[in-house]
Amino acid sequence: MLTPEKFGRALAAAVGLLLAAVALAPLIGSSPISLERAFQGESPDAEILFDIRLTRTLLAAAAGGALALAGVIFQALLRDALATPFTLGVSNGAALGAVVAICFGWGTVGELSALGLAAMVGALAVMGAVLKIASEGRRMSSFTLLLTGVTINSICMAAILFLHSSAGFIQSFAIVRWLMGGIDSPRPATLAAVGAGVLVALGLTMAKAKDLNLLAVGEDWALTRGTDVRALMRFCFVLGSFLTAVITAMTGPIGFIGLITPHALRMVVGADHRLLVPASFCVGGAFLVVCDTAARTMMAPAEIPVGVITSMLGGPFFIWLLRSRRARVWL
Amino acid sequence: MKPLYTLHGLSYRYGGRRAVDHVDLSFEAGRMTSVVGPNGAGKSTLMGVMAGVLEGYEGGCRFEGREIAAWNRRELAARVAFIPQTLRLEFPFTAEQVVFMGRTPHGRGLFETEADRAAVERALALTDSQQFIGRAFGELSGGEKQRVVLASALAQEPEALLLDEPTTFLDLKHQLDLYGLLRKLAGEGVAVVAVTHDLNLAAAYSDRLVAMACGQVVADGAPSEVLRADVVEKYFGARVQVIETAAGRPWAVYG
């Protein structure tokens, strides 16, 4: 039985971890800065600390949290421990949009990045198509959703490969670089919009946490315990896809976090989504902050794609976790 | 007594095949009914429709006078509990968490209440499952899982309890305990409808047997009226001899 006290303790630990990562990461970087000068607003320390490192750190926290949250949602929705935010094609839809923008040389639309917009449009188009196709027939099921998503994923991947094979050298490099994923310092207004959207999504997911427990057991199980499964599945798919779309449009695809974070947290807090959702969000955010800090400092002034770091740090950690807990039956 | 469930001309199709074919039945509170029949008779489909799991049925399937399809899910789940044949979990929920899930239709808050705890403790005691609460559901044996799932259904505090082959994984003692418990629940006013392949167990504990074949009801009445050698041979394709137990119940002997 989950008590408010137990919930509070777990939440405090997870939020504390995230805040510690967000507070410490901006202090680390290739250019030494004086905190005193930065807080007095003196240049360039203030710009480096606040405008470059802090905004980037906050975007990493939001992106990591959102990807982990999307992973939790998709794993419950599909009842598949191997599901990731990218399983149902939304991320490849975003990638296709971005690749089209790169191939056609679109720069900006007004003040907005055409690449980000195209990625968002691609992701939302895939989300709509998967939802439409999977909803046909008697009842949407996780199986039809998975089959539809995987199929559209493959179609998008084929289109990306085709465009890549016909692109010029510069475009080809830009495509590969985008597909590696990476975090740049965003504009404050963009960061605020993304942060607000992600926090709203977190709140909506928490409101459905008990229903997610039921759905993670089974559709019939959830139905016979009072859940409107059709509505819940749509909600999960749209919310998880929205999170994936927004973050992928901002950062490109960053793998591993959406898969590993929910798994690792299940070993610590269990499968109850009332704990798993906030814990995964905070730890996913903290993890990407750490990985991004490593990505921008390890080979400075060059940057390592952050997806490489997430896999290189997360993989061994996950294996250690598995060995220390003696692989559970559910893996 | 006014029936809790009323099925009128109920049919359900899988593609072009009618798994349930124009069934007329009613089930009252306080009675235990066992639905028997050979494989493919439509028993599980009937349970699925009554539980609201299978949508798109034809004819009428009313609970407390309202069509199942018209019920609000949460309101229906607070009155009707359904126990599936098997439950396989992908994630490491504990047995306690599985039982507490039965309380979902009764509360909207993030945390369980004292009333939830009391209902769960009662359900665990009734099913002799208290010793499993700290264990991962996936690590329990088939029979232990079955008892935990039954506890989860009882935690719903239902007026009607639908069970699809509830004794599949249970040893003899727990089969008898389960049927004894179902009898007790019926005595407390719950409408119990159980699908089973065990004709003798069904006849020993039920008020009524419903035999199905090819989607239709072929016999319906007291155990002594349904568990007859001619009925078993005609619809189950098996030759048996039916004797009477000391309690006056029919018992099929074979081999």
HADDOCK unambig.tbl for C-alpha pairs under 7 A between the chains (distance, minus, plus):
assign (segid A and resid 1 and name CA) (segid B and resid 112 and name CA) 6.97 0.50 0.50
assign (segid A and resid 2 and name CA) (segid B and resid 111 and name CA) 6.29 0.50 0.50
assign (segid A and resid 3 and name CA) (segid B and resid 111 and name CA) 6.38 0.50 0.50
assign (segid A and resid 4 and name CA) (segid B and resid 111 and name CA) 6.96 0.50 0.50
assign (segid A and resid 79 and name CA) (segid B and resid 90 and name CA) 6.29 0.50 0.50
assign (segid A and resid 80 and name CA) (segid B and resid 90 and name CA) 6.94 0.50 0.50
assign (segid A and resid 81 and name CA) (segid B and resid 90 and name CA) 6.96 0.50 0.50
assign (segid A and resid 217 and name CA) (segid B and resid 89 and name CA) 5.64 0.50 0.50
assign (segid A and resid 220 and name CA) (segid B and resid 53 and name CA) 6.03 0.50 0.50
assign (segid A and resid 223 and name CA) (segid B and resid 53 and name CA) 6.59 0.50 0.50
assign (segid A and resid 224 and name CA) (segid B and resid 51 and name CA) 6.86 0.50 0.50
assign (segid A and resid 224 and name CA) (segid B and resid 77 and name CA) 5.57 0.50 0.50
assign (segid A and resid 224 and name CA) (segid B and resid 81 and name CA) 6.63 0.50 0.50
assign (segid A and resid 224 and name CA) (segid B and resid 82 and name CA) 6.46 0.50 0.50
assign (segid A and resid 225 and name CA) (segid B and resid 74 and name CA) 6.86 0.50 0.50
assign (segid A and resid 225 and name CA) (segid B and resid 77 and name CA) 5.10 0.50 0.50
assign (segid A and resid 225 and name CA) (segid B and resid 102 and name CA) 6.41 0.50 0.50
assign (segid A and resid 225 and name CA) (segid B and resid 104 and name CA) 6.32 0.50 0.50
assign (segid A and resid 225 and name CA) (segid B and resid 105 and name CA) 5.86 0.50 0.50
assign (segid A and resid 226 and name CA) (segid B and resid 73 and name CA) 4.51 0.50 0.50
assign (segid A and resid 226 and name CA) (segid B and resid 74 and name CA) 3.65 0.50 0.50
assign (segid A and resid 226 and name CA) (segid B and resid 75 and name CA) 6.99 0.50 0.50
assign (segid A and resid 226 and name CA) (segid B and resid 76 and name CA) 6.91 0.50 0.50
assign (segid A and resid 226 and name CA) (segid B and resid 77 and name CA) 4.89 0.50 0.50
assign (segid A and resid 226 and name CA) (segid B and resid 105 and name CA) 5.35 0.50 0.50
assign (segid A and resid 227 and name CA) (segid B and resid 73 and name CA) 6.13 0.50 0.50
assign (segid A and resid 227 and name CA) (segid B and resid 74 and name CA) 6.38 0.50 0.50
assign (segid A and resid 228 and name CA) (segid B and resid 73 and name CA) 6.33 0.50 0.50
assign (segid A and resid 270 and name CA) (segid B and resid 92 and name CA) 6.57 0.50 0.50
assign (segid A and resid 270 and name CA) (segid B and resid 93 and name CA) 6.85 0.50 0.50
assign (segid A and resid 271 and name CA) (segid B and resid 91 and name CA) 6.24 0.50 0.50
assign (segid A and resid 271 and name CA) (segid B and resid 92 and name CA) 5.57 0.50 0.50
assign (segid A and resid 271 and name CA) (segid B and resid 93 and name CA) 5.31 0.50 0.50
assign (segid A and resid 272 and name CA) (segid B and resid 93 and name CA) 6.97 0.50 0.50
assign (segid A and resid 329 and name CA) (segid B and resid 138 and name CA) 6.98 0.50 0.50
assign (segid A and resid 330 and name CA) (segid B and resid 90 and name CA) 5.57 0.50 0.50
assign (segid A and resid 330 and name CA) (segid B and resid 91 and name CA) 5.69 0.50 0.50
assign (segid A and resid 330 and name CA) (segid B and resid 92 and name CA) 6.41 0.50 0.50
